[in-house]
Structure formats: C-alpha cells, structure tokens
Amino acid sequence: MKQVSFEDLKKQSIRYIKGVGQSRLTLFSRLEINNIFELLTYYPKEYEDRSRIKNIADLQDGELCSFEGTIVSNVTVLRPRRGMSIAKVSVQDSTGKITAVWFNQHYIKSSLALGASYIFYGKAERKLNKLQISNPVFEKIDTNQYDSNELKRSLKILPVYASTKNLSQNLIRAIVQEALKSLSNVELEDMLPQPVRDRHNLADIMFSLNHIHFPVSEQDKDKARYRLVFEELFMLQLGLLSYKSLAASARQGIKYMRLKEMDEFIGALPFQLTDAQKRVLGEVEQDMESNTIMNRLIQGDVGSGKTIIAVLALFKAVRCGYQGALMVPTEILAEQHYKSVKPLLERFGVAVELLSGSQSKKQKQAVFEGLKNGCINVVIGTHALIEDTVEFYKLGLVITDEQHRFGVRQRSILAEKGGNTDVLVMTATPIPRTLALILYGDLDISIIDELPPGRKPVRTYSVNESMRDRINNFIRETVKAGRQVYIVCPLVEDSEEIEAKSAVVTAEDIGNNVFNDLKVGIIHGKMKPSEKESVMKSFAASDISILVSTTIIEVGVNVPNATLMVIENAERFGLAQLHQLRGRVGRGEAQSYCVLFNQSNSKVARERMKIMAQSNDGFVISEKDLEIRGPGEFFGIRQHGLPELKIANLYKDLEILKLAQETAKDMVAEDPGLMNNKRLKQYLANHFGEKATLS
C-alpha cells in the first residue's frame, strides 16, 4: 500500500476532489482551505447528535434533539408580510404533540404528507406553554424498511463546521467525506511514534480523522479528539523544547558558587520572606549553580514580592564576579526599582546605577563607561539597555520585569551582551498555567502563590451610572481622610468611533467642576517622559489628591497612600488588566477599594464584573478571563510565532497538555537529537523553522 505523508497532502489541491470545481475552490479558500491537509484538519466546531430518539413529551426547552412523529395536520402557510412565509404543521407521537415551524422554506408544503412518519431534528422551544421546533431537518421513515440505509443516514452524529456564504454544511460534509474516501487505499503516515501511541492508548491517525469528522458514536468522537489534541500539543511542546535544548546545549552556563553571605543579606531585610518566596529563591539558586544556562519565568500576583527574588539573584551574581541587568518597560518603573533596590544592595558594597532614555547625554555616558569597565555592578533600566552603545565588562545575569511588554527578541539581545548569560523573567500579569506552559515553553516556571502577611484584600464593587453621585462622595471622603485616588479611563482623548471616557476630558471635568476644590492631576502615554515623571513624583509626594490616568499606571506604580481606584468603562478592559490596575491600591496598611463603572448591559460584561468583585486571586481571574475570551484574544498567541492550534482548547485540555509536555520531555531526554525520529525532526523543521530541530 502506498504511503502518504501530511506534507504530500499539502501539495494536493482540493480543486480535484469530486464536487469542488473552480467556483467552490474560491469559497473554500475564504476559509483558508486550499489543499487536502487543510481540509482534513478543518475540524468541526460542534456536532448535531441525531442518533438519540426522544419522546415528544420528554423534550426540554432549548434542547437540540431528534424525535419520531407522525404528521397529524395539513401544512398551513402564513404570509405576514411581503417576502416572508411561515409554514406550520402538527406532529404527534404516542406521548404528545409538537408544532414544527419553517421560515421562508417554500418546499415544505409539498414535502410533508398527512399521516406519514418522519424523524425530525432541531431545537425544541416552549412558547406559551406549547412545544415548538423551528426549521427542523427531517427524513421520512419507510415503515416497510425501518432499518433502511436512508434511516441510518439521518440517525448520525453530524459535524458542524464554521462556514462562509454559499458553503452549506451538507456541501462541506460531502467534500470532507470525498477527501477521506480518497485516502482509503493509501497508508497515511502517522506522525506519532508507535511507543507514544501505546503509552497513552492513542488511536491511529486514520481512525482519528475519520471519527473526528464523522463519528459513529460519542465514544469514538472523544477517542479521535483526544488523539488529535494530544498530537497537536505534543508537537508544539516538542518544538518549544527544541528551542530550549538548543539554547542549553549551545553554550555552557555560568556555574555560580553557593554564597554564605546570602543568609546575611536575607537577615538584613526589613521583612521576612514568605514560604513561596523561599521556594522560588531555591529554584533560582539551583539554576544559577548548575552548568546550564538559566531560563526561568517567575510569576507572582501583584504584591507577592517578585522584586526581592530579583535583588537576591543580582546579589549572588555580583558576589560571584559578574554584572547584572534589570530591564523594565517604563521609566517610572525603572526609577521606582532603582530607588528601592539601590539601598538594599549598596549596603553590601554593590554599585547600582540607572539607565533610561530621558537621561542627559553626560549621565548616559557615565553609565556606559561604568558598565564597560566593571565599576557598575548592577544596572536598572528601560529598553535603553539593549542599544548598541551599551557594553558590559562581565554580564552574568539578565532580568526582565513585566515580560509581556518585551518580545523574546529584546530579551535575547540583552542576554547576548554577556555571552552565556543566565536569564530570569518576571511578570505580575497572572498568565494561566495553561498559557504559561505554551507561551513560555522555552522557560522553566516558578510561581509565587502567596502574599506577604498583613495585606488586606481590595474590596471591589461593580456599579452603573446611577451610583455616580455616591461614588463622587466616596472619593471626597477618601481625600478628606488624607488618602489619594486613581481614576482610570480607557482612552487618552475623546474618540468619535468609541463611546468611552477619555482621561483628558475626565480630568478637565472633575478638575473644573466636580472636585474643583481638590488637587487633580493627569498622566497618559502621549505626555513627554519628563512630564510623566513630574506628575508621578507629585502624586507620590501627596501633592496631587486625585490622579486621572490611562492604563499607563498598570505596571509597578507604588503609592501606598492611594487607597481608592475608580475605573471608567471597566467593561472595555480584560479581567487580567483590571486586576493589574486594581493592584495599584491596597499597597499600604489601610483598607483599599476598587470601583468598576460598567456601562454595558451584556451578560458577559456583568459576569466579568462579578468575577472581579468576588476574587482577589490573579490566577483565578486569569483562568476565568481565558475561559470567557479564549486564548487567542487573551494573549495574542500568533504574535509569539507559534503554529496556530486547530483543535486543542487550552482551557479544557490542560490535563492532555501536561501529558504531552511530559512525553515530549521524555523523548528529548531519551533521543536528544531526535536521531531515531527523523520524521518528527523534519516536521519540527517545517513548522518551527530549521533551527528548531534539536540537533
């Protein structure tokens, strides 16, 4: 039997499948289906299960169902207005009666015979306490041949595909069926090695393709889907591990010493480390003391204390004779880190400097020279650190904070300034474990899942415009008590396209009218760096009582005296972003509050606001965000250059993802260059680029 690979199927146009032709080829291309591979991996989005026949009396409101019934009335056709027709007929079985209704389907009257029996499939609805089914599909029952092929054809689990105009479900089904039939006389190469299939009891590829499109039973569909999901995630993890393996094997890492001074440094801190911080520090130290290059992601909720882990890692690097760099996305955050980190390190003789775009040429030059000659041990800066003019004497550790603000390329540019540099990546954006495993598959992951003792959860309330006066009174009371307030808007300036509050107009309104007796400031991304810095300094010094802002304050801004955040048009933000914004308050000992103005009446918006009000756990919130919005919207997977997932659902398939990742790791360990799996090696080269072949 001739063997065919997926690469071969990619070269075969669907033009020559029976029933396609040139005009339909154009329709299919709208769905990005041009070859047989793309057609067979265009998986159904859902299924119509017509195989379970129910009694009419048992049908539930809103249920998709099949039932057998006899036509007990003539078809009546109403024409309520021009261009619209409504056909109705009564259908009955031994348990009850239902009305079938079709809209603008003129063939119905001549298709149904009084006294004849049919199988109907559609959505049952209860209207005025009577059952009705709208636009059902139906098949006539031949009472003389109850087991006829006609009946069997209708009583199936049928695939439902995402479609486009003029491509009916029946047509897509017929074309997919023809494509599968064309493979019945060849052997399709199975990309999953037999040992992997045996280990996880996975179906073979042809069974899986046949039954994902046309399952005979629910069990067969589930078995097919499990195998295809596993394969997709296994290949993805293998590809990501190939990057990681390449990075680890290309150069030997720095083997740092174990430091006795580390305990002294920790003992001198003005607070105690949490158990979670100790655990993560242990993982970082283990990486640094190994022969391999560290590539670790530290995830920690807002205020969980990631920065001190970074400081301890920097201290270790410097004491072992290397320099360290901490790169952050904004000048505000760089300045803030510089002020908090410098005193901790300088008391142990570590020279710390700041590098940012707004510094004078003279200031920058002094930093450049200090880094080049080794006088500066640690530099904290923005993306200014990756400029060509920055050279290090002996860079050993690179830390990036708020990783999602930087691309992988920026991270690697900075790391390459040291040769075999260890890399530590930090983020307070709570990425669900599911996505972290995918998006940062080239990194080991540590999670600080514990907040320092004594921090009070921020009380969160979702309100609408009717509460405006009460919230304004609350703002005034907060300022009167000596505290400060953030008001966050989704836009910088008013927009004709978007109905949402802008920071500029809001600041003018409350400054001139609502709170004209209070000190109101504004900060947004279009301001010059020096202006932003000036405003934040004034706010930090309590010279500004109310700060109107865009999401520029989302990351890292730390003003413990700010205890109230009001977010306008909260429905316009993702849950993870709302949580980040909320993290700007609740940083001191006083009780803090977050008020979400929701201007939407949609059920989804209300559900999202409810989640925010009920939970302060960023990881719970991010999982919900992923569940509601899906992975593509949540974190722009395509931007990371990863192959698109066609069948796996990162929210629902976490357990399969874990198995796939473990299996991929085992394979790389047993067969480092994939020398015994040449087909997989070629697959990775085709999908991830030539460098990702574990060679």
C-alpha distance (Angstrom), angle and dihedral (degrees) to the residues before:
residue distance angle dihedral
M1 . . .
K2 3.81 . .
Q3 3.81 114.3 .
V4 3.81 117.7 -134.6
S5 3.82 127.2 -171.2
F6 3.80 130.8 -153.8
E7 3.80 87.3 -110.5
D8 3.83 87.7 59.9
L9 3.82 90.5 50.8
K10 3.81 90.0 53.5
K11 3.81 88.4 61.2
Q12 3.82 93.7 52.6
S13 3.80 113.9 88.3
I14 3.81 117.9 -142.3
R15 3.82 86.0 -134.2
Y16 3.80 89.7 94.7
I17 3.80 98.0 48.7
K18 3.79 111.0 111.8
G19 3.81 109.1 -94.8
V20 3.82 98.7 20.5
G21 3.82 111.6 89.9
Q22 3.79 126.2 158.7
S23 3.83 100.1 -61.7
R24 3.80 94.0 50.0
L25 3.79 90.4 44.3
T26 3.82 86.8 64.6
L27 3.81 91.0 50.8
F28 3.80 92.4 50.1
S29 3.81 91.2 47.9
R30 3.82 87.7 62.4
L31 3.81 85.5 65.3
E32 3.83 89.7 48.3
I33 3.82 89.9 -108.2
N34 3.79 110.7 137.1
N35 3.80 105.6 135.9
I36 3.79 137.4 35.7
F37 3.81 93.3 -100.9
E38 3.83 91.0 56.2
L39 3.81 90.4 46.3
L40 3.81 95.4 50.9
T41 3.81 92.1 45.8
Y42 3.81 91.7 48.7
Y43 3.78 90.2 102.6
P44 3.82 124.4 -161.6
K45 3.80 115.1 -96.0
E46 3.83 90.7 -147.8
Y47 3.80 142.5 -18.0
E48 3.78 139.0 -118.2
D49 3.79 108.0 -137.8
R50 3.79 104.6 -154.2
S51 3.79 93.5 160.0
R52 3.80 97.8 88.4
I53 3.79 112.5 76.5
K54 3.81 113.5 -157.9
N55 3.78 133.4 -169.5
I56 3.80 113.6 -105.6
A57 3.82 89.9 -123.1
D58 3.83 89.9 58.8
L59 3.82 96.9 52.9
Q60 3.80 114.0 120.1
D61 3.81 127.9 -144.4
G62 3.83 109.3 -93.0
E63 3.82 93.9 10.7
L64 3.82 123.0 140.6
C65 3.77 102.9 -137.4
S66 3.80 150.8 153.2
F67 3.78 123.3 -130.0
E68 3.80 137.6 167.2
G69 3.79 118.1 -127.8
T70 3.77 145.5 159.1
I71 3.83 123.0 -123.4
V72 3.84 105.7 -114.6
S73 3.82 101.1 173.8
N74 3.77 139.3 39.5
V75 3.79 117.1 -95.0
T76 3.80 109.9 -99.7
V77 3.81 120.1 -158.6
L78 3.82 120.3 -156.0
R79 3.81 123.7 -168.6
P80 3.81 105.7 -162.2
R81 3.81 92.3 173.1
R82 3.76 140.9 -3.9
G83 3.78 113.3 -65.9
M84 3.79 94.4 16.8
S85 3.80 130.8 97.0
I86 3.80 130.9 176.3
A87 3.81 119.4 -161.0
K88 3.82 118.6 -163.3
V89 3.78 134.4 -176.1
S90 3.83 136.3 167.7
V91 3.81 118.2 -121.0
Q92 3.79 123.8 -168.9
D93 3.80 140.6 -175.7
S94 3.81 130.7 176.9
T95 3.84 91.4 -79.5
G96 3.80 104.9 44.9
K97 3.78 152.3 -42.2
I98 3.82 134.7 -88.3
T99 3.81 134.3 -176.1
A100 3.80 116.3 -127.5
V101 3.82 115.2 -153.0
W102 3.83 130.4 -169.6
F103 3.79 126.5 -173.1
N104 3.82 120.4 -145.6
Q105 3.80 93.8 -16.1
H106 3.80 103.4 131.7
Y107 3.80 96.9 -178.7
I108 3.84 93.5 66.3
K109 3.82 97.4 87.3
S110 3.80 92.7 57.2
S111 3.82 94.3 39.6
L112 3.80 101.0 60.1
A113 3.81 123.2 64.7
L114 3.80 124.2 -156.3
G115 3.84 109.7 -111.1
A116 3.83 94.1 16.0
S117 3.84 122.5 121.4
Y118 3.80 125.1 -127.4
I119 3.79 141.6 176.3
F120 3.83 109.5 -123.5
Y121 3.80 127.9 -164.2
G122 3.82 126.7 -171.1
K123 3.79 145.6 88.6
A124 3.81 116.5 -49.6
E125 3.82 117.5 -143.9
R126 3.76 132.9 -175.8
K127 3.82 112.1 -135.3
L128 3.81 120.7 176.3
N129 3.82 86.8 -12.2
K130 3.81 91.5 -58.0
L131 3.81 126.4 111.6
Q132 3.78 118.3 -116.5
I133 3.81 134.2 172.6
S134 3.82 120.0 -157.5
N135 3.82 124.3 -145.8
P136 3.83 95.1 -17.7
V137 3.79 120.3 -177.8
F138 3.81 113.2 -128.6
E139 3.80 144.1 -170.3
K140 3.81 125.7 -159.1
I141 3.81 116.4 -119.2
D142 3.78 115.7 -130.8
T143 3.80 99.5 -145.8
N144 3.81 90.9 -161.6
Q145 3.81 92.5 54.7
Y146 3.79 105.1 33.4
D147 3.81 91.0 163.8
S148 3.79 94.3 47.4
N149 3.79 120.8 139.8
E150 3.80 89.0 -112.9
L151 3.80 91.1 63.9
K152 3.79 92.5 43.4
R153 3.81 88.8 52.4
S154 3.79 92.2 58.7
L155 3.79 97.5 41.3
K156 3.79 98.1 70.6
I157 3.77 143.5 106.0
L158 3.79 101.0 -100.9
P159 3.82 125.3 -161.3
V160 3.80 120.4 -121.1
Y161 3.81 115.8 -154.7
A162 3.78 133.5 -164.6
S163 3.80 100.9 -104.6
T164 3.78 145.5 -177.6
K165 3.80 133.9 -134.2
N166 3.82 114.0 -61.3
L167 3.82 93.5 13.6
S168 3.81 106.4 105.4
Q169 3.79 123.9 -161.6
N170 3.80 90.0 -115.8
L171 3.80 91.4 54.3
I172 3.82 94.1 49.0
R173 3.81 89.8 47.3
A174 3.81 91.4 50.3
I175 3.83 93.2 49.5
V176 3.82 93.1 46.9
Q177 3.80 89.0 48.6
E178 3.82 90.9 52.1
A179 3.82 90.7 49.8
L180 3.81 91.6 51.3
K181 3.82 90.1 47.0
S182 3.82 89.6 54.3
L183 3.81 89.1 60.5
S184 3.80 95.4 51.1
N185 3.83 92.3 93.0
V186 3.81 97.5 45.5
E187 3.79 134.9 63.6
L188 3.81 111.1 -115.9
E189 3.79 110.5 -146.1
D190 3.81 110.9 -115.5
M191 3.80 111.1 -137.2
L192 3.80 92.9 -159.7
P193 3.82 110.6 82.7
Q194 3.81 114.8 -121.3
P195 3.85 93.7 -114.6
V196 3.82 89.8 56.8
R197 3.82 91.7 48.6
D198 3.80 91.3 47.6
R199 3.82 93.0 47.2
H200 3.80 93.1 55.6
N201 3.82 99.0 28.0
L202 3.81 91.8 -117.9
A203 3.80 124.0 174.9
D204 3.80 119.1 -117.0
I205 3.79 120.3 -99.6
M206 3.83 99.7 -102.4
F207 3.81 93.3 49.0
S208 3.81 88.7 49.2
L209 3.80 95.6 49.4
N210 3.79 93.3 46.0
H211 3.78 94.8 47.6
I212 3.80 98.4 40.7
H213 3.81 87.4 59.9
F214 3.81 101.3 31.4
P215 3.81 110.5 15.9
V216 3.77 118.1 -172.6
S217 3.80 90.6 -155.6
E218 3.80 140.3 6.4
Q219 3.81 88.9 -106.5
D220 3.81 92.4 54.8
K221 3.81 90.7 48.5
D222 3.81 91.3 51.1
K223 3.80 91.8 46.8
A224 3.81 91.6 50.8
R225 3.80 93.5 46.2
Y226 3.82 92.7 48.3
R227 3.79 91.3 54.6
L228 3.82 94.5 46.5
V229 3.81 93.2 46.1
F230 3.79 90.5 48.5
E231 3.81 91.7 49.7
E232 3.81 93.2 49.0
L233 3.81 93.6 49.4
F234 3.81 93.3 40.2
M235 3.82 91.6 54.2
L236 3.79 91.2 46.1
Q237 3.80 92.7 50.2
L238 3.80 91.4 45.5
G239 3.80 89.0 52.8
L240 3.80 92.9 49.4
L241 3.80 91.6 45.8
S242 3.78 88.2 53.0
Y243 3.81 89.4 60.5
K244 3.78 89.7 47.5
S245 3.80 93.1 46.2
L246 3.80 90.2 48.5
A247 3.81 91.5 51.9
A248 3.79 93.2 46.1
S249 3.78 97.1 45.0
A250 3.80 98.3 40.3
R251 3.80 94.0 69.2
Q252 3.76 134.6 12.5
G253 3.79 113.1 -116.2
I254 3.80 128.5 -123.9
K255 3.80 111.3 -87.9
Y256 3.80 103.3 -143.6
M257 3.80 121.3 -159.8
R258 3.79 124.5 -113.7
L259 3.82 105.6 -105.3
K260 3.79 125.3 -140.8
E261 3.81 87.7 -166.5
M262 3.81 90.0 65.8
D263 3.82 91.4 78.4
E264 3.81 90.0 49.3
F265 3.82 90.7 50.7
I266 3.83 92.0 48.8
G267 3.83 90.6 46.8
A268 3.82 90.5 54.6
L269 3.82 93.3 55.4
P270 3.84 115.4 110.3
F271 3.83 89.8 -125.1
Q272 3.79 140.2 34.8
L273 3.79 122.7 -103.6
T274 3.80 116.0 -113.4
D275 3.80 119.3 -121.8
A276 3.82 89.0 -106.3
Q277 3.81 91.3 53.2
K278 3.81 90.9 49.4
R279 3.81 90.8 50.5
V280 3.81 93.3 49.6
L281 3.82 92.2 44.6
G282 3.81 87.6 54.0
E283 3.82 90.6 53.2
V284 3.83 91.4 48.8
E285 3.82 92.8 48.3
Q286 3.80 91.5 48.1
D287 3.82 89.2 53.6
M288 3.81 92.7 47.5
E289 3.81 92.4 49.3
S290 3.81 93.7 50.1
N291 3.82 126.6 88.7
T292 3.81 93.2 -116.2
I293 3.79 127.8 83.1
M294 3.80 112.9 -96.7
N295 3.81 115.5 -120.5
R296 3.80 104.9 170.8
L297 3.79 134.0 157.3
I298 3.81 117.7 -152.8
Q299 3.78 113.4 -159.1
G300 3.76 118.0 -170.0
D301 3.77 133.0 160.2
V302 3.78 120.0 -112.6
G303 3.81 108.4 -64.5
S304 3.82 95.9 8.6
G305 3.81 92.2 125.7
K306 3.80 107.3 -106.0
T307 3.81 93.6 148.8
I308 3.80 94.3 66.0
I309 3.83 89.4 55.2
A310 3.81 87.3 54.3
V311 3.82 90.7 49.2
L312 3.81 92.2 50.6
A313 3.81 91.5 48.6
L314 3.83 90.2 49.6
F315 3.81 90.2 49.2
K316 3.80 90.6 52.2
A317 3.82 92.4 48.7
V318 3.83 93.0 49.7
R319 3.81 94.2 45.8
C320 3.81 88.0 52.9
G321 3.81 91.4 55.3
Y322 3.81 102.5 -94.1
Q323 3.80 138.2 110.0
G324 3.79 125.4 -118.9
A325 3.83 133.6 -150.4
L326 3.80 128.6 -160.6
M327 3.82 113.5 -163.9
V328 3.82 120.2 -165.9
P329 3.83 130.9 178.5
T330 3.82 101.6 -120.4
E331 3.79 137.7 39.9
I332 3.80 90.4 -129.0
L333 3.79 90.6 58.1
A334 3.83 92.6 42.9
E335 3.80 90.9 53.7
Q336 3.79 91.1 46.0
H337 3.82 93.4 50.8
Y338 3.80 90.6 45.2
K339 3.80 91.7 54.8
S340 3.81 94.0 47.2
V341 3.82 99.2 38.6
K342 3.83 100.2 41.5
P343 3.85 96.6 66.4
L344 3.83 92.5 47.6
L345 3.79 93.8 52.6
E346 3.80 101.3 33.6
R347 3.79 92.9 61.0
F348 3.82 85.3 64.9
G349 3.80 93.1 48.2
V350 3.82 97.8 -98.8
A351 3.83 113.3 144.0
V352 3.83 110.9 -136.3
E353 3.82 126.5 -173.1
L354 3.81 138.5 177.1
L355 3.83 126.0 -127.6
S356 3.80 121.3 -172.5
G357 3.78 138.8 150.9
S358 3.81 95.3 -109.5
Q359 3.81 95.3 57.7
S360 3.80 118.3 108.7
K361 3.79 120.1 -98.9
K362 3.79 89.6 -109.1
Q363 3.82 93.1 52.1
K364 3.82 91.7 48.5
Q365 3.80 92.2 47.6
A366 3.80 90.9 54.2
V367 3.82 90.0 52.4
F368 3.83 92.0 46.6
E369 3.81 90.9 53.6
G370 3.80 93.8 44.7
L371 3.82 91.7 51.9
K372 3.81 92.7 46.2
N373 3.79 95.7 49.4
G374 3.80 95.1 39.0
C375 3.81 97.7 -115.6
I376 3.80 89.4 120.9
N377 3.82 111.6 64.5
V378 3.80 100.0 -177.5
V379 3.81 129.4 24.5
I380 3.79 124.2 -166.8
G381 3.78 115.9 -164.0
T382 3.77 153.2 129.1
H383 3.82 127.0 -99.0
A384 3.84 84.0 -59.0
L385 3.83 83.0 90.1
I386 3.81 92.4 71.0
E387 3.82 95.2 55.9
D388 3.81 116.6 117.4
T389 3.82 91.4 -115.9
V390 3.82 90.8 67.0
E391 3.82 112.0 91.7
F392 3.80 126.8 169.4
Y393 3.77 130.7 -146.7
K394 3.81 93.7 -143.9
L395 3.82 114.3 -14.4
G396 3.79 111.4 -168.7
L397 3.81 106.5 158.9
V398 3.80 132.5 38.4
I399 3.83 120.8 -172.1
T400 3.80 123.2 -174.0
D401 3.80 118.9 -166.1
E402 3.83 121.8 -152.4
Q403 3.80 90.8 15.4
H404 3.82 95.1 -166.8
R405 3.83 88.2 69.8
F406 3.80 90.2 61.4
G407 3.79 130.0 59.2
V408 3.79 122.3 -128.3
R409 3.81 87.1 -109.9
Q410 3.82 93.4 59.2
R411 3.78 90.3 49.0
S412 3.79 91.6 51.7
I413 3.84 94.3 45.9
L414 3.79 90.1 58.9
A415 3.82 93.2 43.4
E416 3.82 91.4 50.7
K417 3.81 89.7 60.8
G418 3.79 85.8 75.9
G419 3.79 103.5 39.4
N420 3.80 103.7 -137.7
T421 3.80 97.1 22.7
D422 3.81 124.8 166.0
V423 3.80 113.3 -123.7
L424 3.80 127.0 -147.6
V425 3.79 119.0 -177.8
M426 3.82 122.3 -165.8
T427 3.76 131.6 -168.6
A428 3.79 135.3 173.0
T429 3.79 89.8 -171.3
P430 3.79 98.9 104.7
I431 3.78 103.4 -128.7
P432 3.80 111.5 -170.9
R433 3.77 112.0 -109.0
T434 3.80 87.7 -116.2
L435 3.80 93.4 60.1
A436 3.79 94.5 37.7
L437 3.81 89.4 58.3
I438 3.80 89.7 52.8
L439 3.79 103.3 36.7
Y440 3.79 95.9 39.6
G441 3.77 97.5 33.7
D442 3.80 87.4 133.4
L443 3.83 89.9 60.9
D444 3.78 135.1 67.0
I445 3.79 109.5 -123.0
S446 3.82 129.7 -134.0
I447 3.77 122.6 -179.5
I448 3.81 126.6 -157.1
D449 3.79 97.1 -154.3
E450 3.80 98.9 172.0
L451 3.80 132.4 75.3
P452 3.82 122.5 -140.6
P453 3.84 112.4 -93.7
G454 3.79 119.2 -91.7
R455 3.79 98.7 32.6
K456 3.80 111.5 133.6
P457 3.81 117.7 -141.0
V458 3.81 113.4 -111.4
R459 3.82 110.5 -109.2
T460 3.79 108.1 -129.4
Y461 3.80 128.7 -161.2
S462 3.80 131.1 -175.9
V463 3.82 113.4 -148.1
N464 3.79 139.7 166.9
E465 3.81 132.2 -138.5
S466 3.83 92.9 -79.2
M467 3.83 87.6 72.2
R468 3.83 94.8 53.9
D469 3.83 96.7 107.5
R470 3.81 93.2 46.5
I471 3.81 91.6 49.9
N472 3.81 91.1 48.3
N473 3.81 88.7 53.1
F474 3.80 89.4 49.9
I475 3.83 90.2 51.5
R476 3.82 89.8 51.9
E477 3.83 92.3 48.2
T478 3.83 90.5 49.4
V479 3.81 92.3 53.2
K480 3.82 90.9 43.6
A481 3.83 88.0 56.4
G482 3.82 88.7 58.0
R483 3.81 96.1 -101.5
Q484 3.81 131.2 121.9
V485 3.80 134.9 -124.0
Y486 3.83 138.0 -145.6
I487 3.81 120.1 -153.0
V488 3.81 110.2 -168.5
C489 3.82 123.9 -161.7
P490 3.83 127.7 -170.8
L491 3.83 94.4 -134.8
V492 3.80 134.7 49.4
E493 3.82 94.0 -148.6
D494 3.81 135.3 9.4
S495 3.80 115.5 -79.2
E496 3.81 130.0 -157.7
E497 3.82 90.6 -148.2
I498 3.79 99.2 48.8
E499 3.78 126.6 52.6
A500 3.77 101.5 -147.3
K501 3.77 139.0 112.1
S502 3.79 117.5 -88.0
A503 3.79 124.9 -147.2
V504 3.82 94.5 -129.9
V505 3.83 96.0 52.3
T506 3.82 93.1 40.2
A507 3.79 92.0 51.0
E508 3.82 91.1 49.7
D509 3.80 92.2 47.0
I510 3.79 98.4 49.1
G511 3.81 93.4 36.5
N512 3.81 94.1 52.3
N513 3.79 100.6 31.1
V514 3.81 122.9 9.3
F515 3.82 99.7 35.8
N516 3.80 102.3 14.0
D517 3.80 89.9 142.0
L518 3.84 92.9 56.9
K519 3.80 132.3 72.5
V520 3.81 107.8 -101.0
G521 3.83 123.5 -174.8
I522 3.79 134.4 -178.1
I523 3.79 133.6 -148.7
H524 3.81 129.9 178.4
G525 3.79 141.6 152.6
K526 3.81 96.7 -96.6
M527 3.80 92.4 63.7
K528 3.81 121.1 98.1
P529 3.82 115.0 -97.2
S530 3.81 90.9 -113.3
E531 3.83 91.1 52.7
K532 3.81 92.3 49.4
E533 3.78 91.3 47.8
S534 3.81 91.1 50.0
V535 3.83 92.6 50.9
M536 3.82 93.1 47.9
K537 3.79 91.4 48.7
S538 3.81 89.8 52.0
F539 3.80 91.3 48.5
A540 3.81 92.4 47.2
A541 3.81 88.9 50.3
S542 3.86 90.4 50.9
D543 3.82 91.8 -116.0
I544 3.82 87.5 124.6
S545 3.81 118.4 53.9
I546 3.83 99.7 -173.3
L547 3.79 121.5 32.1
V548 3.81 116.2 -163.7
S549 3.79 108.7 -158.4
T550 3.77 148.5 161.0
T551 3.81 120.1 -131.1
I552 3.80 89.0 -70.6
I553 3.81 87.0 103.5
E554 3.82 91.1 54.6
V555 3.80 95.2 99.9
G556 3.78 127.8 60.3
V557 3.81 102.3 -33.9
N558 3.79 107.4 148.4
V559 3.81 119.9 -165.3
P560 3.85 106.9 148.0
N561 3.82 92.2 -169.5
A562 3.83 91.3 63.6
T563 3.82 105.6 94.4
L564 3.81 104.7 161.8
M565 3.77 130.8 59.1
V566 3.80 122.7 -175.7
I567 3.81 115.0 -168.1
E568 3.81 116.9 -161.5
N569 3.83 118.6 -148.5
A570 3.79 89.7 6.2
E571 3.81 89.1 176.2
R572 3.82 88.1 72.0
F573 3.80 93.3 64.9
G574 3.79 129.5 75.7
L575 3.81 115.9 -114.9
A576 3.80 92.4 -113.0
Q577 3.81 89.9 52.9
L578 3.80 92.4 47.8
H579 3.79 88.3 51.9
Q580 3.80 91.0 50.3
L581 3.80 91.1 50.6
R582 3.79 91.8 47.3
G583 3.80 87.7 54.0
R584 3.82 89.6 71.6
V585 3.81 88.5 76.0
G586 3.78 127.8 51.0
R587 3.79 91.2 53.8
G588 3.79 95.9 121.6
E589 3.81 135.4 50.2
A590 3.83 96.3 -90.5
Q591 3.81 121.5 92.8
S592 3.81 110.0 -95.7
Y593 3.80 132.4 -155.3
C594 3.80 138.5 -156.2
V595 3.82 121.8 -160.4
L596 3.81 118.3 -163.5
F597 3.81 115.4 -159.4
N598 3.80 103.9 -153.6
Q599 3.82 112.5 -165.8
S600 3.81 95.0 177.7
N601 3.80 128.1 91.2
S602 3.80 93.8 -161.9
K603 3.78 119.2 124.4
V604 3.83 91.4 -129.0
A605 3.82 92.0 53.9
R606 3.81 91.2 49.7
E607 3.80 90.6 48.2
R608 3.82 91.4 51.1
M609 3.81 92.9 49.4
K610 3.81 89.4 49.0
I611 3.82 90.8 54.2
M612 3.83 90.3 51.7
A613 3.80 92.0 49.5
Q614 3.81 92.8 48.8
S615 3.80 101.9 44.3
N616 3.81 138.9 47.7
D617 3.80 92.3 177.7
G618 3.79 108.6 108.6
F619 3.79 93.6 -158.8
V620 3.80 93.2 52.7
I621 3.81 88.8 47.9
S622 3.80 93.8 48.5
E623 3.82 91.5 50.0
K624 3.80 88.7 53.0
D625 3.81 90.5 46.9
L626 3.79 89.2 52.8
E627 3.80 91.1 47.3
I628 3.81 93.2 50.3
R629 3.79 101.5 38.6
G630 3.80 103.4 26.4
P631 3.79 128.2 -125.2
G632 3.80 98.1 -81.0
E633 3.80 94.3 59.2
F634 3.76 93.2 36.4
F635 3.74 99.4 61.0
G636 3.81 111.3 -2.1
I637 3.79 96.1 -113.3
R638 3.80 92.5 -173.9
Q639 3.81 90.4 61.0
H640 3.79 88.5 66.0
G641 3.78 92.4 61.8
L642 3.79 93.9 -117.8
P643 3.80 122.6 144.2
E644 3.79 110.8 -96.7
L645 3.79 116.4 -102.1
K646 3.79 109.5 -119.6
I647 3.80 101.9 -177.5
A648 3.82 111.1 2.5
N649 3.80 117.5 97.6
L650 3.79 109.0 -153.7
Y651 3.78 92.1 -154.0
K652 3.80 98.0 49.1
D653 3.79 100.0 31.6
L654 3.81 101.3 55.1
E655 3.81 93.7 122.4
I656 3.81 91.8 51.7
L657 3.81 88.8 47.2
K658 3.80 91.0 55.3
L659 3.82 91.6 49.4
A660 3.80 91.6 46.8
Q661 3.78 91.7 50.0
E662 3.82 93.3 48.4
T663 3.81 90.4 48.5
A664 3.81 92.1 48.6
K665 3.82 90.6 49.9
D666 3.80 91.4 49.6
M667 3.80 91.5 49.9
V668 3.82 92.6 50.5
A669 3.81 90.0 48.3
E670 3.83 93.0 49.4
D671 3.80 96.7 39.3
P672 3.85 107.7 22.7
G673 3.79 97.4 179.5
L674 3.82 94.5 32.9
M675 3.80 85.3 -120.2
N676 3.81 89.5 151.8
N677 3.81 92.5 46.1
K678 3.80 104.6 53.1
R679 3.81 93.6 157.4
L680 3.80 91.2 56.0
K681 3.76 90.2 46.8
Q682 3.80 90.6 53.9
Y683 3.80 91.0 45.9
L684 3.82 90.8 54.9
A685 3.79 90.8 48.5
N686 3.82 90.0 52.8
H687 3.80 95.3 46.2
F688 3.80 105.1 32.6
G689 3.80 102.3 26.8
E690 3.77 131.4 -95.3
K691 3.81 95.4 -73.5
A692 3.81 92.4 61.3
T693 3.78 98.2 73.2
L694 3.80 100.3 106.1
S695 3.78 89.5 -119.8
